[in-house]
């Protein structure tokens, strides 16, 4: 089956050489946090694709990534519990960046998403100033991805 590219994406991770391999539990936790965020206002097609891409970049099959809802189905499991397995501080920043990128996939960030993003940053132990910087980077990434996708569309027209 041929690979279909739905949008132009930038390189996901900027960490080189010293990136620790994530354990299976860490990967599931990472995807579970994103799945919970996507589910707040109903998962859109673009959000599902985003979670699938992140899961694939972490070594999960799309089916496995879609099954992350089992982990987040229980609302009594707090975000702190979901992220506690992710120990590497760099990966924690990557998770927060991916959460911001996910929240922007539908061109609007709702109040419930903003509250959850704040909760995720707090659970990850990321200081407010650093979280604001990650948010700025994610918003700029989103802008650049959309601009490049526009250029690709124009080149094909």
Buried (B, 14 or more C-beta within 10 A) or exposed (E): EEEEEEBBBEEBEEEEEEEEEBEEEBBBBBBBBBBBBBBBBEBEEBBBBBBBBBBBEBEBEBEBBBBBBEBBEEEEEEBEEBBBBBEBEEBBBBBBBBBBBBBBBBEEBEEEBEEBBEBBBBBBEBEEEBBEEBBEBBBEBBEEBBEBBEEEEEEEE
